[in-house]
Amino acid sequence: MGIFEPFRAIGYITTGVPFSVQRLGTETFVTVSVGKAWQIYDCAKLTLVLVGPQLPKKIRALASYRDYTFAAFGNEIAVFRRAQQVARWSKHEEKVISLLLFGEHVLSLDARGNMFTWAFKGTEPNLAPVGHILLEKNFSPTCVMHPDTYLNKVVLGSQEGSLQLWNVSSKKKLYEFKGWNASVQCCVSSPALDVVAVGCSDGKVHVHNLRYDEEIVSFTHATRGSVTALSFRTDGQPLLASGGSSGVISIWNLEKRRLQSVIKEAHDGSIVSLHFFANEPVLMSSSSDNSIKMWIFDTSDGDPRLLRFRSGHSAPPLCIRFYGNGRHILSAGQDRAFRLFSVIQDQQSRELSQRHVTKRAKKLKVKEEDIKLKPVIAFDCAQIRERDWCNVVTCHMDTTRAYVWRLQNFVIGEHILKPCPDNPTPVKSCAISACGNFVVLGTEGGWIEKFNLQSGISRGSYIDTAETGAHDGQVIGIACDATNSLMISGGYRGDIKVWDFKGRELKSRWEVGCSVVKLVYHRTNGLLAVVADDMVLHLYDVVSLRLVRRFVGHSDRITDLCFSEDGKWLLSSSMDRTLRIWDVILARQIDALQVDVAITALSLSPNMDVLATSHVDQIGVYLWVNQAMFSPSSNVDLFASGREVARVQMPAVSSKEGSDPEEAELVQPLGQELHIKESSVPSINQIPDLVTLSLLPKSQWQSLLNLDIIKERNKPIEPPKKPEKAPFFLPSIPSLSGDILFKPNEVASDQEDNTNDELTVFKRRADLSSPLLHLVESATEEKHFSVFTDYIKGLSPSTLDMELRMLQIVDEEVLLEPEARPELKALELLLDYFIHEITCQNNFEFIQAVVRLFLKIHGETVRCQPSLQDKAKKLLEVQSSVWQKMDKMFQSTRCMVTFLSNAQF
């Protein structure tokens, strides 16, 4: 185990797999694929409600039905009930290309033409298909669709352009449609009976009548590319929406048989799915550009407008940095977007506005890409002046101007910074001063100029020589110290210069010896880290102007580096796919990780608990947990591997791996029964490696821990008052004390006289014959404790306390005759029950409270009895093992809990 362990990936919304929409009551949910995992969004506000576990391969197709989710990956299909995998279907030999929910069955279609029918309802997961159809060799299936009111029938589209109608129940081909000499890409049923819409690779949409095999109408997309998605409107308006590979959505009027409206540049990538909500004028679309959008038709001219959307980077990020206290990450990508990601709540992530890009592009009749700013290559931020003025500065690719952003409003600022207007060259580096009032810009031509962030006015230039300006060549990096006294700059030719910040005079300089690639300055300790072409990290003390550390280890170009907040660690990434952590004080490497994809940018949070990385050709931001921050030991050597490079997996969207070896015990190959170990998983509802809570009100189990305090607090202030006169209908007898004594029933009095001795002799055993004792005895005999658990969960805290105190041993003779006391047997049974429940990890917080109350009452008895001591030792071992397992498996979860506890929404 290394210092940094994979946590999760953020910024993934959807991929190029069609989504699955389902309606539960009045709410609608959409299930989307995010690579090897799936996510469920609530369509009301597109909020993330559930994330599925990680699968071994990328998801190819999805289907959903209530709590069930079906995901096809490779040649297998995983069945999930909520987030728990309950079955795996492995009959296909080729990759599965499509899934179709068909009543209480699921149809799966692979590339070779095998179509299997699976039944998923029932208590036991069905691991064998209930039907199989093999299609003809000259028929290459591309899509499958069920026409409304066609019982047990499906329509299959092919690459050859033909359609086939099959009866799934009889496994017979009923009819074959000739098609249109173009590959069928999608097919969807219409609200009208017998009518379907077919999208082809030649950009045409055919509305066809299945019963008469006649074409009703056909439409042709104006843009090039195939038709990839279709959807009919179902609220009475005769509209058909079609999406193409160019990212354009066309709305066709079926009555007038013409194009009604076009959503140009609806997405930056190919349209994957379209869906009109039932009886609503709302259209939802997804694309391979990592976005989901909802369009509403409520304008006077009938054109749709964007209602809500969720999106991430459609191209890999270039620069990332934690902002503020570590709850947000600023990210700039190759898709020309500047985004703010929330580490805690995914719905808080958003893109910073560039002043009505869509509106301006529509007015100028150009693409949005032409209006947007070029990709960001460097940026800097300062939170200290967030509420006053713009606090973020960005440098863009091949752009001679720098732009400022107001992060409080998530918009671009009003000032544009233009250094060296006489001889403009692209801006390559920037740095904001510690006070947040100034920004220093460096250009490709070696010019360095200081600007005021509030007004955007230039405050002077840093000039070494009149011919070259500040540097002879590109300014690689700029840094400012904590007191606004020094400014450090690095040139491409290997010269590092220290300037007087206010006077803009050169104070000192030194040569690195080779071309400088990147530099990072730590304001607290005054150390400057410089990366050169020799793939060596140089650490300089700016005050003493000398080299203090030199780190060697990377074998390829270094892409990024950063200091920890306390200045003790230096992190570096390289194209050799390694992440190395260097200890500045010990002057050595303390850990090294190798990932599958090279890291392009990294940033360590101010609390040093989370590391964020971006990778080559990956559109997400990946989070890593610092194990040293969430461990009781502060010794880094326990986690670090020294000079050994440990290979680790990249963080996944879901923290739970679907291919976990312990989880594999739940899922067996086809033809084998499902076996569940009772010691680790007590019931089918228990999730492996997790604990199940009791779902009781917090007051019910917390009151068990503080029952004495509650009783003392609720004690009446005044003593109870005696009644002045008894009711007339109750007979009473005179007494010397003056108290009112009621006359007892004669029959009851006789019985009391006869049985007084028996009650005295068997008082303890009569007290023990309670439902609690009977239930725990029967549960131990049957090895089934659910009934007993339900009983004690239904008791009030005071009643449960009384039941446990009834077993308390008061006299000391019990120490001489342990086998003669039934209380000891009851205590042993309760200890066995605690051991079983903690092992099964059921009703976890409630059992912990009951165990504490039990030990508080009977702890002395357990200490004195050898038989009870053995049970207590076993209980301690089980308790310790469960907590250690939870601590090992969910250290990253405790990291997120720490974020949530410190968050101020």
N, C-alpha and C positions, 0 to 999 in steps of 0.2 A: 504494500500500500504506500502510495506517494503522498506528498504534501497536498497536492490538489487532486481531488477525485471528481469524476463527472457528475454533474447535477442535472441540468436539463437545457433544452434549446428553446429559444423564444424567437418570435418573428415569423413563424410558419402558420399560414392561414389555410391554404389548400394547394393541391397539386393538380396535375392533369388527369385526374380520375373523376368520372361523373359522381355527383353527390346523390344522396338518398334522402328524400323528404318523407316525414311521417307526422301525423296529427294525433295528439293524445288529448282528448277532451277539447278544450278551447285553445290549447297551445300547439304550436307547430315547431318541430325540431328538424334540423338538417344535419346529416352525418357526412363529414368530408374526410378525405385522406390527406395526411401530411407525411408522405413517405412510407415509413415502416409502421406508422401508428395512425389512428383515426381520432377525430374530435367531433363532438356534438355541440352545436350552437342553438341557442334559443332564438327563433326568428323574430320575436317581438322587438329585441334590441340588439340582436346578433352578439349576445354575451356567451362566453364559453361556459358550458355546464358540465362537461365530462370529457376526459381524455383516456383513450384506451391504452392498453399495454403495448410494448414494443414487440414487433414480429421479426422473424429472421430475415425476411425479404420484403421488398417494396410491395405495397398493396396495388393490385390490378383492377379490382372491382369491389363494389360495396352494395349492401342491401340491409334494410332495417325493418323491424317489426316490433313495436312496443319496446320492451326491455331487451330485445335480442338485436344483436348486430352481427352481420355476416361479412367477413373480409376475406377476399381471395388473394393469396400471395403465392407466386410460383405455380405449382400444380396442386396446392392444398387450399382448403377453406377452413378458417377458424371461426368458431361460433362463440359469441360472448353474450353473457347475461349481465347487463350493465358493463362493468369493467372487468369481470371475471370470466376467463375462458372456461367453457364447460365441455367443449367437444372440438375435434379436429377431423375433417373429412379429407381422406387421402386416396381417392379412387382415380383421379385424373393422372394421366401420364404426360400431358403437355400443359403449358401454362393456361390458366383460366382467364378468359377475356371478358366474360360477362356473367352477372348474377341477376336473377329475376325472382321477386317475391310472387308466389303463385298460390294464393289462398293460405293453407297451412303447410305449404311446401315451398322449397327453394329450388329453382332451376339453375344449374351451372353449365356453362358452355366453354369448351376449350378450343384452342386453335386447330386441332386436328379434326374437329367435327363431332366430338362426343358430348352428349347432353345427358346429364344425370339429374334425377329428381330425388330430393332429400326431404324427409319429414323431420321437423325440429320440435314439434310440440310433444309434451309428455314429461313424465318425471325423470325418465332415463334418457340420456342423449343417444340418438340413433347414429351409430357409426357406419352403417351400411346404407347405400342408396336404395330407394324403393322402385326406381325405374331407370332405364338406360336406353338412349336412342343414338344410333350411329348414322351420321349423315353421309351423303354420297361423296365420293372422292373429288368430283369436279365441282363441288359446292363448298366454298371456303367461307364459313360464317363470320359475320362482323358484328351483328346485333341481334337481340331477341326482344319481342314485344308481345303482350297479351291484349288482343282487341276486346273491348268491353262487350259483355253479354255472350261472348263466344266461350261456351263451357269446355274446359279442358283443352283449349286450343291456343297455340302460339304461332306468331309469324316470325320467320327468320330471314334476315338480310344477308347478302353475300358480296364478296369482292367482285364476282362476275357480273353483278347487277340484277340477278334474279331474286325473287322472293318465294318462300315456301310456307305453306300452311300445314301444321302438324297437329295431330291429336295426341296429347301427352299420355292420356289414359290408355288408349288402344295402341299407341306407338306406331301409328300409321301416318304416312304423308297423304293429305287430303287433296292438295292442289298446289300447282306451281305457277307463279306469275312470271312472265317473261322479263319484265324489268325494262330498263331504259339504257342499256349498254354503258352504264357507268356504275362504279362501285357504290354500294349502299353504305352510308356512314351512320345514319340514325333513322329511327322509325318511331312514331308516337301515335297513340289513338286519339280521336277527336271526340267532342261531346255528342256528335251525331253518330247514329248507329251505322256500322259497316264502313265507316270512313276513317282512313288513316292518312298521315302525312309522312312522306319519305324524303330524306335528304341525301343527295348524291355527291360524289366527288367532283363533278363538273360544275358545281355551284347552282344546281337546279333543285327546286322543291316541288314535289309532285303530290297533289292531294288525290287519293285514289279510293275508289269504291271496291271493297273486297268481294261483296256478294256478286256483283255483275262484272268484276274485273274491268272496270272502266275508269279512265282518268277524268276527274272532274275539272281540275284546273292545275296549271303549273306556273311557277314563278322562277325567275332567274336573278341571282345576285349580281349587282353591278361590279362588285370587287372580285378580284381573283381569289381562288381557293375553294375548298370544298365546304359543304354544309355540315356542320359538326353537332348541332343541337337544335331541337324543335320543341315548341310547347303551344298548346291551344288555350285561349282564354275561356273561362267557364262561368263568367258572371252575366252572360247574355249578349256580350259584344262579340261579333264574328271576326275575331282577330287571331292571327297566327304569328308567333315570334320565331325567327330563325337566326341562328348565330353561325358565323363562318370562321375559318381559320385565320382571317385577317383581323379579328377582334371587333368586327362590326355586327350590331344587332339590327335586323330589319323587321319591321312590323307590317304585316300584309292584311288588307281588308278582304275577307272572303266573299262578302256580298258584292262589293264593287269590283273585285278581282284586280286590284291594283295595289301598289305600294302606298302605305299610309304615312309612315315616318321611318326615319333611320337614326339610330344612335351611333354616330360616328365616334370611333376610338373609345367605345365603351370599355374595352380592356386593351392592355398592351400586348396580350398574347392571344392565342387561339381560344375561342369560346368552347368550354367543355360541357356545360350543362345549362339548361334553361328550364324554368318551372313557374307557371302561373299558379298562384295560390287559389284554392277552391273558393269560388264566389267572391273573389276580391280583385280589384284592379291593380294588383301588385305582381311584378315579375322579378324573380330572383335569378341571377346569373353568376356563374363561376368561370374562372379562366386559369390557364397555366401561368399567368403572371402573379400568382400568389394573392388573389383577391376574390372576395365575394361581395356582390353589389345587389341592392334591391331598388327597383324602379317603380314609381307609382304613376298611373295614368289619371291625373286629376286636373290637367290644364284645360283651358277653353278650346284649344285647337286639337286636343287629343294626343299631343306628343308627351312621351314619358319624361319624367325628371328623376334625378337621383334622390332616393329617400334616405338610405343609410348604407354604409359599407364597412367592410373590414379588409385591410390590406397590409402587406408587408413589403419588403424589398423584392423587386422582380429581378434584380441582378445582385451579385455579391457585394457586400459592404467593403469599402476601402479604408475607412477610419472609424474607430469607436472610442468612446471615453465615458467613464462614469461621471455623472453630474450630481452636484449637491452632496447629500449624505449617503449616496449609494443606492437610492431607490429607483433611479432612472439612468438610462444609457442613451447618449447621443450617438447616432450612427449615420454615416454618409455612404451612399452606394453608387455603383456604376449606373443605376437607373435614373440618376439626376435627382434623387429624392433625399431630403434631409429629415431624419425621423428621430422621434423620442420614444424609446421603449421603456415600459414599466416592468421592473423586476418582480413586483408583488402582484399587481392586478393587470391582466392582459388587456382588458378593455380600455385601460388608460393610455395605451400606446397610440400614437398618432403621427401624421406627417405634418411638418411645419409648412405653413402656407407661403406661397410665392406670389401673392397678390392676384387672385382671380385668373389663374392660368387658363382654365377651361373657357371662361367667358372671353378672354382676350383672343384665344386661339380661334374661337368661333367667329368673333367679329372680324379678325384678319384673314379668316379662311385658310388657316395653316394648321399644322399638327401641333398638339400640345408639347411634343418633344422639342419642337423648334422654339417654343416660348420659354421653356424651363431653362434654368441655369445649368451650366455644364457640371459634370461630376466634381464633387469636392475632393481635393487632394490633401488638405490640411485645415484644421480648425482649432480654435482655442476658446475656452469659456471661463467665466468667473461669476460665482453666485453672489458675491458681496453686493453688487449693484443691480440685482435682478429687478427690483421694484422701481428703480429710478430711471434707467434707460437701457438701451440694448447691451447685452452682456455676452454675446457670442459673435465671433468673427470667423468667416470662412474664406478659404482660397480655392479657386476653381481652376480646372484644367485649361491651360492655354488662354487664360483670362487676365487682362492687365488691371483688373479692378478687384477689390475685396469687398465683401458684403457683410453687413451687420444684421443680427437677428435679436428680436425681443422675445425671450423664451417665456416670459410670464404670459404673453398673449399668443404664443406659438405662431408668430408671423415674422416676415422679413422686415427689417428696419427701413427707415426713410433715408438713411445716409449711405452713399456709395464712396468708398475710399479709393482714391486714384493716386498712387505714389509715382513720383517722377513724371509729371505730365509732359515734359519736353521730349523725353526719350522713353516712352512706355514699353515695358517688357512684362511678361506674365509674372504674377505674384506667386511665390513658391512657399513662403513660410510666414507665420504670424505668431504673436505672443501678446497676451493681455497682462498688464501690470498687476501686482498684488492688490493694489487699491481699487482696481476696476475702472480707473479713469482714462487710461491710455492703452493704445494698442500699437505695436511696432510691427511693420511689414517689411519683408525681404523679397526682392525680385530676382528674376533669372539673370539680369544684367549686373548684379552685385550692388544694387541700390537698397538702402535701409532708411525708412522714414517713419516718424512717430506721429500718431493722430490722436485727437481727443474723441473719445467715444460718444460723449453727450452731444457735441456739436458737429462732429465729423470734420473739423478743421485741422489742417496739418500743423504740427508743433515743431517742425524742423527735421533735418536729415543728419545722418551719421556719415561723415566723409573722412576717409583716410587720405586719399590723394584725389586731386581734381580730375584725373583721367579715368580712374577706375571706380570712384565712389568709395563704398565701404569695403568691398571685396573684388578681387579680380576673377570674376566668374559667379556662378549661381550661389545665392545664399541658401544653404541647406537647412539651417535651423536658427531660431532665436529664442532666448530665455531672459527673464527678468528676475532679479533677486527679491527677497521679501521686504526690503526697506526702500525700494526705488532708488537705490544708489548705484547699482551696476546693471549693465545690459551685456549679455554674452551672445556672440554671433559666430557661426561657423561657415566657412566657404568651401566650395567644392574642391578647391586645390589643396585643401589640408591645413588651412590657417584658421586658428581660433583667436578671436579678438575680444578683449574686455573693454567696454566703453563706460564713461560716466553717463548715467541715465539722464540727468538733468542738463548738464553742460554739453553732452553729445561729443565729448572729446575722447580720443583713444588713450587708454591708460596702459595697456600691456597686450602682448600677443605671444603666441607660440605655435610651432609647427608640429602637426601630428606625424608627418612622414609619408602619408599617402592620402588619397582622396577620401573625404568625409562623406558618409552616407546619411547619418542621422545623429542627432544629439538630444539629450534629455537632461534637464537640470533639476536638482532637488533643493528647494528653497530653504529647508530647515538646516540641513548639514552642509550646504554649500558645495556639494559634489556635482561634477559635470561628467555624465557618461557619454562617450563619443564612440560611434561605430564607423569603422573605416573599411576600405576595400579588402584589407587583409583578413577580414572576418574575425577580428580581435576587438574585444571591448576594452576601452581605455577609460579609467576614472581619474579625473583631475580635481585637485583642490584649487578652486578659483582664487581663494585669498592668497595662498602661498605660491600659486602658479607652478605647481609641479605635479608629476604623475604619481599617484598613490596606489593604484591597483591596475592589474592587467589580467584579463580573463580570456583564456583560450579554450576552445572546445567545439565550436560550430564548424561544420565542414562545407557549408554552402552560404549563400547570401543571407545576411541577417535582415529580417523584414521589420521588426519593431522591438522596442524595449521600454520598460517603465520601472520606476522605483516604487517600493512600498511606502506607505504613509509615514512610517517611523524611520525610513531611510536605511534599514538594516538589510533589506533584500533588493536585488536587482534582477528583474525577469527579462529574458530575451527569447525571441522566436526566430526561426530560420527556415529557409526553403529545404533544409534537410529533414523537415517534418518533426523537429524536436523543440521542446520548450524547456529551457534551463533556468534554474533558480540559483543565483549566486549570493553567498553571504558576504556582505561588504566588510564586516568586522573581522571575520575569520579568513577572508581572502581565499575562499575556495567554493567550489560548486557543491551544493547540498542536495540537489535533486535534479533529475532530468526525465522528461516524459517524451515518448514518441507516439504520434498520432497518425492516423491513416492519411489525412489530408493536411498539407502544410498550412501553418498559421500566417495570416497576412497582417493582423493587427491584434493588439491585446491591451487590456486596461484592468488594473486592480482597484477594487473599491476602497474608499477612504477608511472603512472599518477593517479592511484586509480580510474579510470573510468570504468574498466572492471574486473570482477572476472571470472576465469576459473576453472571449476570443472570436475572431472571424477567420474564415478559412477560404482557400481557393475553390471557386466554383460552388460555394455554399451560400444560400441566400439568408440564412438565419444567423443569429448571435448565440453563441454557446457559453453556458455558465458552468464554472467549476467551483467546488467548495474547498475552502482551506481547512483541512482536517485539524491542523494545529490550533485553530480557533475554537473548535467544538469538541475538544478532548480534555479530560481532566488533567492530562500530563502536558507540561509545557516544553518537553524535550523534543526538539525537532528531529533528532536522530532516530526516534522511534518510527517516524514516517518516511524520512528521506532515504534514498538509496545511494547517496554519494555520487560517485562517478559512473555508476551503472545506469544505463538508460532503460527505463521500464516502459514497455509498450502498453498503452491503455486505449480503451474504446472511447470514441467521441460521445459527448452527452447526447441523449435522445430527447425527443419531445415529451415522452412519457418516462417517468423515473422507474417504472416497473418493466422488467424485461420479460417478454412472452416466452423466451427460450430458456428460462431459468431451470436448472436441473431439478430443484425441488418441486417446481411447478409441473415438470414433465411427468411426475408421478400421477397427476390428475388426468393427463391426456395420454391415452394409449393408442397405438396404431390400429388400423382397421382390422376388425375381426376379433379383437380382444375385449374383455370386459373392463369396466371402469372400476378400479380399486382405489379406495381412499384409506390411508392409515389413520386409525382412530386416535393414536397418540398425538399426532400433529394437527389433524383437522377433524374436529368432532362432528361436524355436520356439513351438508352440502352448501350451507350459507356462509360458512367460515372461509375467509380468504387466507391463503397460506402466507406465513411470515408476518401477518398483521394481527392486531388484537381487535376484538369486537366489543363495543360498548353496550351497556344495558339499555340505553335510550330512556332511562329514568330521569325525572327532574333532578337538577343538581342539588336542590334542597333536601331531597330524600336521602341520598347517600352521604352528603356532607354533614347532615344532622347527626349521623351515627358517630362521627368523630368528635363532636362537641355537644353531646347530649347532656353532660353534667352542667355545662355552662348554660345551656338552654333551660334546664330545670331550675337552676338557681335564679336565672333572670325572670322566669315566669312564676316564681313563688309568690303567693298572695301577700299583700302588705298587711291586711287585717285578718285576725283569726275568724273562722266561721261562727256565725251567731246561731244560738239555739232558738227554735221556734217558741213563741210565747204560749201557744195553745195548740194541742194536737187536733187534727180534724175529728169531727164528731163521729164519723163512721168507722174510726179505727179504735178498737178496744184497748184500754190502757190499764196498768196496775199501779198502785201507789208505791212510792219509794221514799227512803229516808233522806236521800240527797236532794230531793226536789226535782230530779230529772224525770222527764217523761219517758216511761218504759212501755213499749207496746206488748200486749199479751200475745204470746206465741201460739201458733196452731197446735192443738193437742196431739194430732197425729204426727206432725213433724217433731214435736217434743219427745214423744215416745220413741220414734225412730232414732232421734239423736241420742237418747239415753242408751239404747241398745247397741248402737254402732260407734259409740264414743271411743271405746278401746281399740276397735279395728282401725279407725282413722288415725289414732295416735301411733299405732304400730306401722301402718303402711302409708303414712303421710307422704314420705318422700317418693315412694313408687307411684302413688296416685298423682303426685305433681308431675312426675316424669312422663306419665302416659298422656302426652300432648300430641297434637298433630305434627309438630315439628319433629319429635322423636320417631313417631311412626313413619313419617315420610322419608326421613334419612335412612332408617333401617331398610325399608322396602327399596329405596333407590340404590343402596349399596348391594343388596341381593341381586337386583336386576341389572346392575351396572348402567343405569339410565337415570341421570340426575336432573333432567329438564323439569319434571314435575315439582321436585323439591326447590329448584331455583325459582320457578314461577311463584311458589308459595311464599318464600321469604321476600321476594320482590314485591309481593302484594301487601306485606305487613308494613305498618307505620314504624318509624324509627323507635318510638317508645315501646311498642309491642315486641319488636325484634329484640330490643335490649332486655325486656322482661323474660322472654323465652330463653335467652342465653343465660341470664342470671338464675333461672330456675335449676340449671344444671350445676350451679356453683356448690362446691364442697366447703362446708363451714367448719365441721368438727374435725379434730386431728386424728381420730381413730381410723380414718380412712387410709392413713399411711401404713397402718399395720395389716389391714385386710383389703388389698386392692381388688381382689377378684370378687369380693362380696358387695361391691358398690356398682350399681348400674350407671352411675354418673360417668365413671371412667370409660365405660364402653361407648357412651354417647359422645364423649369428647374425642375418642379415637375415630368414630365414624365421621364426625365433623372435620377432623384433620384430614381424613382420606378424601372427603368431599372438596376441601380447599385445594389439595394437591391435584385432584383431577381437573377442577375448573381452571386453575392457573396454568396447568399444562395445555389444556385446550384453548386457553386465551379467550374464553367467552365471558361476557359481562364483566369486563376487566376492572373498571373503576369501582363498581359495586362490590365485587369480591374483595378488592383491596381494602375497602372500608370495613367490610364485615370481619375480615381477618384481623384488622387492627383492634376492633371492638372485642373480638374473641380473646385475643392475647391480653388485652387490658383487664378482662374479667378473670380469665383462667390461666394467666401467665405463671403465677406461683405454683399452681397445681401441675402444670406441664413441666415446670422445672424440677419438681420433687419426684415425679413418677418416671421410672426408666422406660416403660412402654410408650409413654407420651413423648419422652425425649427423642426416641428414634423417629417417631412421626414428625416431630418438629424439625429435626435435622433434614429429613427428606423434603419437607416443605421449604426450608431455607435454600436447599440446593435447586429445587425447581424454580423458586422465585428469582434466585440469582441468575440462573441460566436464561430465563425468559427476558429479564431486563438487559442482560449482556447482549442477547441476540437482537433485541430492539435497538440497543445503543449502536450496534455494529451496522445494522441494516438501514437505519433511518437517521444517520447523522446529517445527511443533506436535508431531510425533512425538518429537523430541529433548526437548521439554518433558516429555512423559510419561516418557521414559527417565530424566530427572533426578529426577522424583518417585519412580520405582521404585528408583533407586540410593540415595536418601536415606531410603526407607521402612524402618521397622523393624517387621515384622509380628510 
